[in-house]
Amino acid sequence: MAQRLEHELATAARRQRERRHYVDECLNESLHNCNKHAFCTNTIGNYTCTCPKNYYGDGIGDEGCNEKPPKDTKITYVLIGVASGIICLLLGIILLYLELKRRSHNKMKQKFFHQNGGHMLQEKLATREASLEMVTIFSSSELQKATDNFHDTMIIGRGGFGTVYKGVLANRVTVAIKRSIRVDPAQVEQFINEVVVLSQINHRNVVRLIGCCLETDVPLLVYEFINNGTLSSHLHNEAKVRVLDWNMRLKIATETAGVLSYLHSSASTQIIHRDVKPDNILLDHTLTAKVSDFGASRLVPVDLDPEYMQTNQLTEKSDVYSFGVVLLELVTGRRALSFDRPIEEKSLSNYFLYALKHDFLFKIIDEKIVSSENMEQISAVCKLAKECLNVKGEDRPSMKEVAMELEGMIRREKHSWATNVDDQEEMKSLIPNDHVGTSSVGYDSINWDHIVLPISGGR
């Protein structure tokens, strides 16, 4: 009994000592390291950390308890992964398609470049010393940007030859870009030769060829931009025609003839225009003539010269015939072809020759230019036009002779290419003088043996 009592007393004393030294670490955050989400459980001399429901981990430290994702979140992650894979696959397919399309487009551009003589042009340029006048080879993307992708609002001209666009290059230079309808593959080499020659022509009355683009189905030709329209737009517009008095018309005719004469006989390589008409004679702000499309008209069919219709051979005399029609348009103010007129008046060249033969030419002369002071010049120009319209090319004067004749009129000097007595008689009057109040002179001195009426060579 005594021993048992002694043992119980000792145990009670020990427990009392332990209670005096007991510390609950969970009551003081500085004494435990449980996560903020964890439950702290005190033990004798220590503590334990337990994460709550929906959390996992040992409960110790900042990363001790992490929230368990909801069961359906796993499905969401799976769906997101699948969707991301599909999107990546689609993007890959799109990028592959665009790359293949880009390669196909570049391959097509290379094909056109070769087909249009691009490599030939590069070789020819490589053999020449670089100069400011050398033709520039533009890329198709450059000209697309310059014309807002050839937008309709940039069109400044349209016809059987194709379309002309106004463009602004990256260096802010305004240009005219001609996009032809078609090109003859058999004439590519000659076309390239003419591009090289024309790009180096520096003549004040020629619209300068700046460059070309050969990466399209047909070549694009880039010219300097002339901002005052065509001779045709002035001749056939009531508001604009007022500035074209006779002196101005004679000046324009002389400048145009001078250009054709230069290209036929003075240029390093003879160049035939092939499409001389008021639509291809531009006027700048001073009404100076600027002839366009030298050589480039090879890209379109020509149906002006009656001899060409028979022989299918183009010569410099084809330009002479076409220039004769231009003279008629300047003198009469009429279009070369007028489908709204009676059938006998549709072709200006035919009707002019008919009127000349039947002594009523004064009826078709533009009344806005007629005066007693200029009748001699008008008569001489009509006579010159008649010679240019000879059916046989060999019977027509050269453009050099035509230019000299017109220059002589301006200088009031006699530089006629025809000096025989009959021609001097013809020069006296082709237009009845009674139209301006003087005596009438007939046409007996004119030889009509070479004229065939009607002819189909008028434009």
Backbone hydrogen bonds, N-H to C=O, Kabsch-Sander energy under -0.5 kcal/mol:
donor,donor_aa,acceptor,acceptor_aa,energy
5,L,1,M,-2.4
6,E,2,A,-1.8
7,H,3,Q,-2.2
8,E,4,R,-2.2
9,L,5,L,-2.1
10,A,6,E,-1.8
11,T,7,H,-2.3
12,A,8,E,-2.4
13,A,9,L,-1.9
14,R,10,A,-2.2
15,R,11,T,-2.4
16,Q,12,A,-1.9
17,R,13,A,-2.0
18,E,14,R,-2.2
19,R,15,R,-2.5
20,R,16,Q,-1.4
21,H,17,R,-0.9
21,H,18,E,-0.7
22,Y,19,R,-0.8
25,E,23,V,-0.9
27,L,24,D,-1.5
28,N,25,E,-1.4
31,L,28,N,-2.2
32,H,29,E,-0.8
35,N,59,G,-3.6
38,A,35,N,-1.3
39,F,50,T,-3.9
41,T,48,T,-3.0
43,T,46,N,-2.8
45,G,43,T,-0.5
46,N,43,T,-1.7
48,T,41,T,-2.7
50,T,39,F,-2.5
55,Y,52,P,-1.5
56,Y,66,N,-2.3
59,G,64,G,-2.1
61,G,33,N,-2.7
64,G,61,G,-1.5
66,N,56,Y,-2.7
68,K,54,N,-3.2
73,T,70,P,-1.1
74,K,70,P,-0.8
74,K,71,K,-0.7
75,I,71,K,-0.6
76,T,72,D,-1.8
77,Y,73,T,-2.8
78,V,74,K,-2.0
79,L,75,I,-2.6
80,I,76,T,-2.9
81,G,77,Y,-2.3
82,V,78,V,-2.4
83,A,79,L,-3.0
84,S,80,I,-2.7
85,G,81,G,-2.1
86,I,82,V,-2.4
87,I,83,A,-2.8
88,C,84,S,-2.6
89,L,85,G,-2.2
90,L,86,I,-2.7
91,L,87,I,-3.0
92,G,88,C,-2.4
93,I,89,L,-2.3
94,I,90,L,-2.9
95,L,91,L,-3.0
96,L,92,G,-2.4
97,Y,93,I,-2.5
98,L,94,I,-2.8
99,E,95,L,-2.3
100,L,96,L,-2.6
101,K,97,Y,-2.8
102,R,98,L,-2.7
103,R,99,E,-2.6
104,S,100,L,-2.5
105,H,101,K,-2.8
106,N,102,R,-2.7
107,K,103,R,-2.5
108,M,104,S,-2.4
109,K,105,H,-2.5
110,Q,106,N,-2.4
111,K,107,K,-2.1
112,F,108,M,-2.7
113,F,109,K,-2.8
114,H,110,Q,-2.3
115,Q,111,K,-2.9
116,N,112,F,-2.8
117,G,114,H,-1.4
118,G,113,F,-3.6
121,L,117,G,-2.3
122,Q,118,G,-2.4
123,E,119,H,-2.2
124,K,120,M,-2.0
125,L,121,L,-2.5
126,A,122,Q,-2.0
127,T,123,E,-1.0
128,R,125,L,-1.3
134,M,131,S,-1.4
136,T,210,I,-1.9
138,F,136,T,-0.8
138,F,212,C,-2.8
143,L,139,S,-1.5
144,Q,140,S,-1.9
145,K,141,S,-2.2
146,A,142,E,-1.9
147,T,143,L,-1.4
148,D,145,K,-1.0
149,N,144,Q,-4.3
151,H,147,T,-2.1
154,M,151,H,-2.0
155,I,152,D,-1.5
156,I,164,V,-2.9
157,G,164,V,-1.3
159,G,162,G,-2.5
162,G,159,G,-0.7
163,T,179,R,-2.5
164,V,157,G,-3.0
165,Y,177,I,-2.9
166,K,154,M,-3.3
167,G,175,V,-2.6
168,V,146,A,-1.8
169,L,167,G,-0.5
169,L,173,V,-2.6
172,R,169,L,-2.2
175,V,167,G,-3.0
176,A,223,Y,-2.3
177,I,165,Y,-3.2
178,K,176,A,-0.6
178,K,221,L,-3.0
179,R,163,T,-3.5
179,R,177,I,-0.6
180,S,178,K,-0.7
180,S,219,P,-0.9
181,I,161,F,-2.0
187,Q,184,D,-2.0
188,V,185,P,-1.2
191,F,187,Q,-2.3
192,I,188,V,-2.7
193,N,189,E,-2.3
194,E,190,Q,-2.3
195,V,191,F,-2.2
196,V,192,I,-2.2
197,V,193,N,-2.1
198,L,194,E,-3.3
199,S,195,V,-2.0
200,Q,196,V,-0.5
200,Q,197,V,-1.2
201,I,198,L,-1.4
202,N,200,Q,-0.5
203,H,201,I,-0.6
206,V,203,H,-2.0
207,V,291,V,-2.8
208,R,206,V,-0.6
209,L,198,L,-0.5
210,I,208,R,-0.7
210,I,222,V,-2.4
211,G,222,V,-1.8
212,C,136,T,-2.3
213,C,220,L,-2.6
220,L,213,C,-2.6
221,L,178,K,-2.1
222,V,211,G,-2.9
223,Y,176,A,-3.2
223,Y,221,L,-0.6
224,E,208,R,-2.1
225,F,174,T,-0.9
226,I,224,E,-0.5
227,N,225,F,-0.5
228,N,283,L,-0.8
229,G,226,I,-0.6
231,L,278,P,-1.0
231,L,281,I,-3.0
232,S,278,P,-1.2
234,H,230,T,-1.1
235,L,231,L,-2.9
236,H,232,S,-2.0
237,N,234,H,-1.2
241,V,237,N,-2.8
243,V,240,K,-1.5
244,L,241,V,-1.4
245,D,243,V,-1.3
249,R,245,D,-2.3
250,L,246,W,-2.8
251,K,247,N,-2.0
252,I,248,M,-2.3
253,A,249,R,-2.4
254,T,250,L,-2.3
255,E,251,K,-2.6
256,T,252,I,-2.3
257,A,253,A,-2.5
258,G,254,T,-2.2
259,V,255,E,-1.7
260,L,256,T,-2.2
261,S,257,A,-2.6
262,Y,258,G,-2.2
263,L,259,V,-2.6
264,H,260,L,-2.1
265,S,261,S,-2.1
266,S,261,S,-0.5
266,S,262,Y,-2.2
267,A,262,Y,-1.9
271,I,263,L,-2.1
277,K,275,D,-0.5
280,N,277,K,-2.0
281,I,278,P,-1.2
282,L,280,N,-0.6
282,L,290,K,-2.9
283,L,229,G,-2.5
284,D,288,T,-1.7
287,L,284,D,-2.1
290,K,282,L,-2.9
291,V,205,N,-3.1
292,S,280,N,-2.8
296,A,294,F,-1.0
297,S,293,D,-1.0
298,R,295,G,-1.6
299,L,296,A,-2.2
300,V,297,S,-1.6
309,M,305,D,-1.9
310,Q,306,P,-1.1
311,T,307,E,-2.7
312,N,308,Y,-2.7
318,S,315,T,-1.7
319,D,315,T,-0.7
320,V,316,E,-1.2
321,Y,317,K,-2.0
322,S,318,S,-2.1
323,F,319,D,-2.6
324,G,320,V,-2.0
325,V,321,Y,-1.5
326,V,322,S,-1.8
327,L,323,F,-2.4
328,L,324,G,-1.7
329,E,325,V,-2.2
330,L,326,V,-2.2
331,V,327,L,-2.2
332,T,328,L,-3.1
333,G,329,E,-2.1
338,S,346,K,-2.0
341,R,338,S,-1.2
345,E,342,P,-2.2
346,K,342,P,-0.6
346,K,343,I,-0.8
348,L,336,A,-2.6
348,L,346,K,-0.7
351,Y,347,S,-2.5
352,F,348,L,-2.7
353,L,349,S,-2.1
354,Y,350,N,-2.2
355,A,351,Y,-2.9
356,L,352,F,-2.7
357,K,353,L,-2.1
358,H,354,Y,-2.0
359,D,356,L,-0.9
360,F,355,A,-2.3
361,L,355,A,-0.5
363,K,360,F,-1.5
364,I,361,L,-1.9
365,I,361,L,-0.7
366,D,331,V,-2.4
369,I,366,D,-1.8
370,V,366,D,-0.6
374,N,371,S,-0.6
375,M,371,S,-0.6
378,I,374,N,-2.6
379,S,375,M,-2.5
380,A,376,E,-2.1
381,V,377,Q,-2.6
382,C,378,I,-2.4
383,K,379,S,-2.1
384,L,380,A,-2.2
385,A,381,V,-2.7
386,K,382,C,-2.3
387,E,383,K,-1.7
388,C,384,L,-1.9
389,L,385,A,-1.3
390,N,387,E,-1.2
395,D,392,K,-1.2
396,R,393,G,-1.6
402,V,398,S,-2.3
403,A,399,M,-2.8
404,M,400,K,-2.3
405,E,401,E,-2.2
406,L,402,V,-2.3
407,E,403,A,-2.7
408,G,404,M,-2.2
409,M,405,E,-1.6
410,I,406,L,-1.9
411,R,407,E,-2.3
412,R,408,G,-0.5
412,R,409,M,-0.6
413,E,408,G,-3.3
415,H,413,E,-0.9
419,T,417,W,-0.6
424,Q,420,N,-2.1
425,E,421,V,-2.2
426,E,422,D,-2.1
427,M,423,D,-2.3
428,K,424,Q,-0.8
428,K,425,E,-0.8
429,S,425,E,-0.7
429,S,426,E,-0.8
435,H,432,P,-1.5
436,V,433,N,-1.9
437,G,434,D,-0.8
438,T,433,N,-2.4
446,I,443,Y,-1.8
448,W,446,I,-0.7
451,I,448,W,-1.6
453,L,451,I,-0.5
